[in-house]
């Protein structure tokens, strides 16, 4: 009987240590960091499409894309802002899905930027961000409830 009690206590202590290690593990911390970043960045960028505090976002719309829009370039960028806020909120609530949405959205932005001369550096940055979103999607399978 003493042996079974010791075994049970050992299992309890072991599970507590594993749980503590999981919450402070580098992969858990990476998930948390990416989760916060991919909620904040799309929401802030989306809101700023209306406020133009950070930048005049209209200059990042390729003329070829603007010509395709029936509502005009500025109105299209306002719609982009709404979509970005929704994408950020989706990451907040359902990171397993939202992270993939943000990654695909960034690929659309990259295509748009490649149509504008002298914005290739921003396209490269957004490609790096899309890799971060994909990493969040993968980590969400383990850490998201």
PyMOL commands that set and color helices and strands:
alter all, ss='L'
color gray80, all
select helices_A, chain A and resi 2-23+26-51+57-60+63-68+73-93+95-114+120-143
alter helices_A, ss='H'
color red, helices_A
deselect
rebuild
show_as cartoon
